[in-house]
């Protein structure tokens, strides 16, 4: 039994169960006023004694609610209409792998996976850990089946959120208000003789390699996105912008990929990438085609 003022693992357990049901709180093991408010709201919804105390009956109800909600949320479609953009919804994440809370969206962040082409495998990997690190979308990579190349996979309802940025000291502040997109690509490459190697020593064909004019974050060679990936990424960005009324910058250039602390401090709205908020990341590298695409989007949105 835990109540206001208590601390410890049982408090964390109650907080986690509440957060997985969509209540907006931080799992820190400290039973404060926000936890008490969330617990009372849960007790009221499920017909329990509204005392703000997590006793045996409340814990039983919290566990039972997880099973009911998981069954509902595991449905393959959440009803989003993507128009002419084909979006695969068969491989949704388990509901425990993201946070089912709705926040106003003001940002979009683009990542690459630093892995192989399979979006399904990325989602499966995320399902196998307990960290709730995930993006709302993964875009499949180059594939021998042309129907799969660039196919957008919806991992969870984009109204909800996961920890995809890893910015220290923010308690997920930017994660909550952003929509994350992972594009399947290997990222940085090492040139070994006449071949290009990934960090796991697999070989990437030369026609899939971009050589930058100068080294960027220590590397000059990167695995490029396919034309179909870029085409569908553009369509997806336009859909997200319209769906959530997200402001878009007036222009994009090489500086877009550089670290910008103001994006963190001020939660600046717009389209960003992981390198904007993390000095230790390389996704996404400054590919000129990315800037061309983003500037096209800006012209469409901003006139």
C-alpha positions as CSV (number, residue, x, y, z in Angstrom):
1,X,0.0,0.0,0.0
2,X,1.5,3.4,-1.1
3,X,0.2,6.9,-0.7
4,X,1.2,10.6,-0.9
5,X,4.7,11.2,0.4
6,X,5.9,7.6,0.0
7,X,8.9,6.6,-2.0
8,X,10.2,3.3,-3.4
9,X,9.8,0.5,-5.9
10,X,6.1,0.0,-5.2
11,X,5.5,3.7,-6.0
12,X,7.4,3.3,-9.2
13,X,5.3,0.2,-10.0
14,X,2.1,2.2,-9.5
15,X,3.4,5.1,-11.6
16,X,4.5,2.8,-14.5
17,X,1.0,1.2,-14.6
18,X,-0.7,4.5,-14.6
19,X,1.6,6.0,-17.3
20,X,1.0,3.0,-19.5
21,X,-2.7,3.8,-19.3
22,X,-2.0,7.4,-20.5
23,X,-1.7,9.3,-17.3
24,X,0.8,12.1,-17.5
25,X,3.4,11.5,-14.8
26,X,7.1,10.6,-14.4
27,X,8.1,7.2,-13.1
28,X,10.5,8.3,-10.4
29,X,9.4,6.4,-7.3
30,X,8.3,9.6,-5.5
31,X,4.5,9.7,-4.7
32,X,3.8,13.3,-5.2
33,X,0.7,15.4,-6.0
34,X,0.7,14.5,-9.7
35,X,0.8,10.8,-8.9
36,X,-2.1,11.3,-6.4
37,X,-4.2,13.1,-8.9
38,X,-3.6,10.5,-11.6
39,X,-4.4,7.7,-9.2
40,X,-7.7,9.3,-8.0
41,X,-8.7,9.9,-11.6
42,X,-8.0,6.2,-12.3
43,X,-10.0,5.1,-9.2
44,X,-12.9,7.3,-10.3
45,X,-12.9,5.8,-13.8
46,X,-12.9,2.2,-12.6
47,X,-15.4,2.6,-9.7
48,X,-12.9,2.2,-6.9
49,X,-12.7,4.1,-3.6
50,X,-11.3,7.5,-4.5
51,X,-8.7,7.9,-1.7
52,X,-5.5,8.3,-3.7
53,X,-4.0,5.2,-2.0
54,X,-2.7,2.4,-4.1
55,X,-3.7,-0.7,-2.1
56,X,-4.3,-4.3,-3.2
57,X,-7.6,-3.6,-4.9
58,X,-6.2,-0.6,-6.8
59,X,-3.1,-2.6,-7.9
60,X,-5.4,-5.5,-9.1
61,X,-7.5,-3.0,-11.1
62,X,-4.3,-1.4,-12.6
63,X,-3.0,-4.7,-13.8
64,X,-6.4,-5.7,-15.2
65,X,-6.7,-2.4,-17.0
66,X,-3.3,-3.1,-18.8
67,X,-4.7,-6.2,-20.3
68,X,-7.8,-4.6,-21.5
69,X,-6.1,-1.6,-23.0
70,X,-3.3,-3.7,-24.6
71,X,-5.9,-5.8,-26.4
72,X,-7.6,-2.6,-27.7
73,X,-4.4,-0.8,-28.7
74,X,-2.9,-3.8,-30.5
75,X,-5.5,-3.5,-33.3
76,X,-3.6,-3.1,-36.6
77,X,-5.2,0.2,-37.5
78,X,-5.9,3.4,-35.5
79,X,-8.1,5.0,-38.1
80,X,-5.5,7.5,-39.5
81,X,-6.2,8.3,-43.1
82,X,-3.0,8.8,-45.0
83,X,-4.6,9.6,-48.4
84,X,-2.5,8.3,-51.3
85,X,0.5,7.4,-49.1
86,X,0.6,3.7,-48.5
87,X,1.2,3.0,-44.8
88,X,1.7,-0.5,-43.3
89,X,0.0,-1.0,-40.0
90,X,0.4,-4.7,-39.4
91,X,3.4,-4.5,-37.2
92,X,2.3,-2.1,-34.4
93,X,4.5,-2.1,-31.3
94,X,3.3,-3.7,-28.1
95,X,1.5,-0.9,-26.2
96,X,4.0,-1.3,-23.4
97,X,6.8,0.0,-25.7
98,X,5.5,3.6,-26.0
99,X,3.5,6.0,-23.8
100,X,-0.2,6.3,-24.6
101,X,-0.5,10.0,-23.8
102,X,-1.6,12.7,-26.2
103,X,0.3,16.0,-26.4
104,X,0.1,18.8,-28.9
105,X,2.8,18.1,-31.6
106,X,5.1,21.0,-32.6
107,X,8.1,19.1,-33.9
108,X,9.2,16.3,-36.2
109,X,12.5,14.5,-35.9
110,X,14.2,12.5,-38.6
111,X,16.5,9.6,-37.8
112,X,18.2,6.7,-39.6
113,X,18.4,3.2,-38.1
114,X,22.1,2.5,-38.5
115,X,21.0,-1.0,-39.6
116,X,19.6,-3.1,-42.4
117,X,16.6,-2.4,-44.7
118,X,13.8,-4.2,-42.7
119,X,11.4,-1.9,-41.0
120,X,9.7,-5.0,-39.5
121,X,12.9,-6.1,-37.9
122,X,13.4,-2.6,-36.3
123,X,9.9,-2.8,-34.8
124,X,10.5,-6.3,-33.6
125,X,13.8,-5.2,-31.9
126,X,12.0,-2.4,-30.1
127,X,9.4,-4.9,-28.9
128,X,12.2,-7.0,-27.4
129,X,13.5,-4.3,-25.0
130,X,11.9,-2.6,-22.0
131,X,13.0,1.0,-22.6
132,X,10.1,2.4,-24.5
133,X,12.5,3.9,-27.1
134,X,10.6,4.1,-30.4
135,X,9.5,6.4,-33.2
136,X,6.0,6.5,-34.6
137,X,7.2,5.5,-38.1
138,X,9.9,3.5,-39.7
139,X,10.6,3.7,-43.5
140,X,11.7,0.4,-45.1
141,X,15.0,0.4,-46.9
142,X,16.2,-0.8,-50.3
143,X,14.7,-4.2,-51.0
144,X,14.9,-6.7,-53.8
145,X,11.1,-6.4,-53.8
146,X,10.4,-2.9,-55.3
147,X,7.0,-2.8,-53.5
148,X,8.8,-2.8,-50.1
149,X,11.4,-0.1,-50.9
150,X,10.4,3.0,-49.1
151,X,7.3,1.5,-47.5
152,X,6.2,3.5,-44.5
153,X,5.4,1.5,-41.4
154,X,3.3,2.9,-38.6
155,X,4.7,1.7,-35.2
156,X,2.1,3.3,-33.0
157,X,-0.6,6.0,-33.1
158,X,1.4,9.2,-33.8
159,X,-0.8,11.0,-31.3
160,X,1.2,9.1,-28.7
161,X,4.9,9.1,-28.0
162,X,8.1,7.3,-27.2
163,X,11.6,8.2,-26.0
164,X,13.4,8.6,-29.3
165,X,15.7,11.5,-28.6
166,X,17.6,10.6,-25.4
167,X,18.2,14.2,-24.4
168,X,19.5,14.3,-20.8
169,X,17.8,16.4,-18.2
170,X,14.5,17.0,-20.1
171,X,12.3,14.2,-18.8
172,X,11.1,13.6,-22.4
173,X,9.9,17.1,-22.9
174,X,10.7,17.1,-26.6
175,X,9.8,13.5,-27.1
176,X,6.3,14.2,-26.0
177,X,5.7,17.0,-28.5
178,X,7.5,15.5,-31.5
179,X,6.8,12.8,-34.1
180,X,9.8,10.6,-34.8
181,X,10.6,9.0,-38.1
182,X,13.3,6.3,-38.6
183,X,14.6,5.8,-42.1
184,X,16.3,2.4,-42.6
185,X,19.9,3.1,-43.6
186,X,23.4,2.1,-42.4
187,X,24.6,5.6,-41.8
188,X,28.3,6.2,-41.6
189,X,30.6,4.1,-43.8
190,X,34.4,3.3,-43.8
191,X,36.2,3.1,-47.2
192,X,38.4,0.0,-47.2
193,X,40.3,-0.1,-50.5
194,X,37.6,0.1,-53.1
195,X,34.8,-1.1,-50.8
196,X,32.5,0.7,-48.3
197,X,32.0,-1.0,-45.0
198,X,29.3,-0.5,-42.3
199,X,30.2,-0.5,-38.7
200,X,29.4,-4.2,-38.5
201,X,31.7,-4.8,-41.5
202,X,29.1,-5.6,-44.1
203,X,29.6,-4.1,-47.6
204,X,27.4,-1.4,-49.1
205,X,27.4,-1.0,-53.0
206,X,29.1,2.0,-54.3
207,X,26.0,3.4,-56.0
208,X,24.4,3.6,-52.5
209,X,27.2,5.8,-51.1
210,X,27.4,9.5,-50.8
211,X,30.8,11.2,-50.4
212,X,30.5,14.6,-48.7
213,X,32.6,17.5,-49.7
214,X,34.3,17.4,-46.2
215,X,34.1,15.2,-43.2
216,X,31.1,15.7,-41.1
217,X,31.2,14.5,-37.4
218,X,34.3,12.5,-38.3
219,X,33.1,10.7,-41.5
220,X,33.0,11.5,-45.2
221,X,31.1,8.5,-46.5
222,X,27.4,7.7,-45.7
223,X,24.8,5.3,-46.8
224,X,22.2,7.2,-48.9
225,X,18.4,7.0,-48.7
226,X,16.8,5.5,-51.8
227,X,14.7,7.7,-54.1
228,X,11.6,5.9,-52.9
229,X,12.5,6.4,-49.3
230,X,12.9,10.2,-50.0
231,X,9.6,10.3,-51.9
232,X,7.6,8.7,-49.2
233,X,9.4,10.6,-46.4
234,X,8.3,13.8,-48.2
235,X,4.7,12.6,-48.4
236,X,4.8,11.5,-44.7
237,X,6.2,14.9,-43.6
238,X,3.5,16.8,-45.4
239,X,0.9,14.6,-43.9
240,X,2.2,15.1,-40.3
241,X,2.5,18.8,-40.8
242,X,-1.1,19.0,-41.9
243,X,-2.4,16.6,-39.3
244,X,-0.8,18.4,-36.4
245,X,-0.5,21.9,-37.8
246,X,3.3,21.9,-37.3
247,X,5.2,25.1,-38.3
248,X,8.0,24.7,-40.9
249,X,11.2,26.7,-41.2
250,X,11.5,29.1,-44.1
251,X,14.6,27.5,-45.5
252,X,17.0,24.6,-44.9
253,X,20.7,24.3,-45.5
254,X,23.8,22.5,-44.1
255,X,23.3,24.2,-40.7
256,X,20.1,22.3,-40.2
257,X,22.1,19.2,-39.3
258,X,24.3,20.9,-36.8
259,X,23.8,21.0,-33.0
260,X,21.4,23.7,-32.0
261,X,20.9,24.0,-28.2
262,X,18.0,26.5,-28.7
263,X,15.9,23.7,-30.1
264,X,16.1,22.0,-26.7
265,X,16.0,25.1,-24.5
266,X,13.1,26.7,-26.3
267,X,11.4,23.6,-27.7
268,X,11.6,25.3,-31.1
269,X,8.9,24.1,-33.5
270,X,9.7,22.7,-36.9
271,X,11.4,19.8,-38.7
272,X,14.6,18.7,-37.1
273,X,17.0,15.7,-37.0
274,X,18.7,13.8,-34.2
275,X,22.0,15.7,-34.7
276,X,20.2,19.0,-34.0
277,X,19.8,18.0,-30.4
278,X,22.6,15.5,-29.9
279,X,26.3,16.2,-30.5
280,X,27.1,12.5,-30.3
281,X,24.8,11.4,-33.1
282,X,25.2,11.3,-36.9
283,X,21.5,10.8,-38.0
284,X,20.9,12.4,-40.4
285,X,24.0,13.4,-42.4
286,X,23.8,16.6,-44.6
287,X,22.7,15.0,-47.9
288,X,21.9,17.8,-50.4
289,X,18.8,15.8,-51.5
290,X,17.4,16.1,-47.9
291,X,17.7,19.9,-48.1
292,X,16.1,20.0,-51.6
293,X,13.2,18.0,-50.2
294,X,12.8,20.1,-47.1
295,X,12.9,23.3,-49.0
296,X,10.2,22.0,-51.4
297,X,8.1,21.2,-48.3
298,X,8.7,24.7,-46.9
299,X,7.6,26.4,-50.2
300,X,4.4,24.3,-50.2
301,X,3.6,25.0,-46.6
302,X,4.8,28.6,-46.3
303,X,3.9,29.8,-49.8
